[in-house]
Amino acid sequence: MTRYLEDLIIGEERTSEPITISKEEIIEFARKFDPQPFHIDEEAAKKTQFGGLIASGTHTLAYWRKMDDQINGDIAFICGLEYESVRLVTPLRPDDHMYLTSKIVEVRPSKTRPDRGVVKIEYRVFNQNNQTLANLSCTSLVRRKPQT
């Protein structure tokens, strides 16, 4: 069932199922998009401040997007408008089980377009030890219920 702007409640929280990331996924993604040694070479990564292989922050955020679709994909999104306060807190490592929480913090109708409104959602990505991997908030346009 599609959730429209009128269905969204400030304070609503949702949690995704965990996703496990493999060493191979980290390396494959990094080779294509962020080929730094601590993302693609285990031995080189051991000699860095991270002490081992870690995922690219961009990779962590790609998984955020996938998990967001899992828990909020039923919202009648038109498009994202703004990503705010993106913080990468703890590195994502091979075999981590990551999950996402979302909390709706703002819902308001558009002042100029009656068919839409704005929703702001705060997100936190965690690993299996409940360590925060990333925080961010996203403001999006959402459709209002069709007038019948």
matplotlib code that plots the C-alpha trace (Angstrom):
import matplotlib.pyplot as plt

x = [0.0, 1.3, 1.8, 1.2, 2.1, -1.1, -0.2, 3.2, 3.5, 6.2, 8.1, 7.4, 10.4, 11.3, 14.2, 15.5, 16.6, 20.4, 22.6, 25.9, 28.8, 31.6, 35.2, 34.7, 31.9, 34.0, 36.9, 34.7, 32.9, 36.1, 37.9, 35.1, 34.5, 37.0, 40.3, 42.2, 44.5, 42.5, 39.5, 41.1, 44.3, 44.1, 47.8, 48.1, 45.0, 46.6, 49.3, 46.8, 45.1, 42.2, 44.2, 42.4, 40.1, 37.1, 34.3, 34.2, 31.9, 30.1, 29.6, 28.1, 25.7, 24.8, 23.7, 21.8, 19.8, 19.0, 17.9, 15.9, 13.9, 13.3, 11.7, 10.3, 9.9, 6.1, 6.2, 5.0, 8.3, 8.7, 12.4, 15.0, 15.7, 18.6, 20.9, 22.1, 24.6, 26.1, 28.5, 30.6, 31.3, 32.7, 34.1, 32.1, 34.2, 34.0, 31.4, 29.7, 25.9, 24.6, 21.0, 19.2, 16.8, 14.7, 12.7, 10.3, 11.0, 9.0, 5.9, 4.4, 2.3, 3.7, 2.7, 2.6, 1.8, -1.3, -0.4, 2.7, 4.6, 7.9, 9.1, 12.3, 13.7, 16.7, 18.7, 21.3, 23.2, 24.5, 26.6, 26.0, 27.6, 25.2, 28.0, 26.9, 28.4, 26.7, 24.1, 22.3, 19.0, 17.1, 14.4, 12.2, 9.1, 6.2, 2.9, -0.3, -3.3, -5.1, -8.3, -11.3]
y = [0.0, 3.4, 5.9, 9.5, 12.7, 12.5, 9.0, 10.0, 10.7, 12.8, 10.5, 7.3, 5.0, 2.0, -0.5, -2.5, -6.1, -6.5, -6.7, -8.5, -7.0, -9.2, -8.5, -9.2, -6.6, -4.0, -4.6, -4.8, -1.5, 0.3, -0.8, 0.8, 3.9, 4.6, 2.7, 3.7, 1.1, 0.6, -0.3, -2.7, -4.2, -6.1, -6.0, -2.3, -1.6, -3.3, -0.6, 2.3, 4.1, 1.7, -1.5, -3.4, -3.3, -0.9, 0.0, 3.3, 5.8, 6.0, 2.2, 2.6, 5.2, 3.0, 0.4, 3.1, 3.8, 0.1, -0.4, 2.8, 1.4, -1.7, 0.2, 3.3, 2.2, 2.4, 6.2, 8.1, 9.8, 12.2, 12.9, 13.7, 17.4, 17.5, 15.3, 17.0, 16.4, 13.3, 11.9, 8.7, 7.7, 4.2, 2.3, -0.5, -3.7, -7.1, -9.4, -6.5, -6.9, -3.4, -2.2, 1.1, 3.1, 5.9, 8.6, 11.0, 14.5, 16.8, 16.5, 19.6, 20.3, 22.5, 26.1, 26.4, 22.9, 21.2, 17.8, 17.4, 18.1, 17.7, 15.1, 15.0, 11.7, 11.2, 8.0, 6.1, 3.1, 0.6, -2.5, -5.7, -4.1, -1.2, 1.1, 4.0, 3.7, 6.8, 9.5, 11.6, 13.3, 13.6, 16.0, 14.7, 15.7, 13.3, 13.0, 13.9, 11.6, 11.9, 14.0, 11.9]
z = [0.0, -1.0, 1.8, 0.9, 2.7, 4.8, 6.0, 7.4, 11.1, 12.8, 15.1, 13.2, 13.4, 11.2, 11.2, 8.3, 8.2, 8.4, 5.3, 5.5, 3.4, 2.1, 1.6, -2.1, -2.4, -0.7, -3.0, -6.2, -5.4, -4.5, -7.6, -9.6, -7.6, -4.8, -5.4, -2.3, -0.8, 2.4, 0.3, -2.2, -0.7, 2.6, 3.2, 2.5, 4.6, 7.7, 7.6, 7.7, 10.5, 9.9, 10.6, 7.9, 4.9, 5.1, 2.8, 1.0, 2.6, -0.7, -0.5, 3.0, 1.6, -1.3, 1.2, 3.2, 0.0, -0.5, 3.2, 3.0, 0.1, 2.2, 5.0, 3.3, -0.3, 0.1, 0.5, -2.6, -3.2, -6.1, -5.6, -3.0, -2.5, 0.0, 2.0, 5.2, 7.9, 6.3, 8.8, 8.4, 12.0, 12.1, 9.1, 7.6, 7.6, 5.8, 7.3, 9.2, 9.5, 8.9, 9.5, 9.2, 11.4, 10.1, 11.9, 10.3, 11.8, 9.5, 7.3, 5.6, 2.6, -0.2, -0.1, -3.9, -5.2, -3.6, -5.0, -3.0, 0.2, 2.0, 4.4, 6.3, 7.6, 9.9, 9.4, 11.3, 9.9, 12.6, 12.6, 14.5, 17.6, 17.5, 16.6, 14.4, 10.9, 9.4, 10.2, 7.7, 7.1, 3.8, 2.7, -0.1, -2.1, -1.5, -3.4, -1.5, -1.8, -5.1, -4.9, -5.8]

ax = plt.figure().add_subplot(projection="3d")
ax.plot(x, y, z, "-o")
ax.set_aspect("equal")
plt.show()
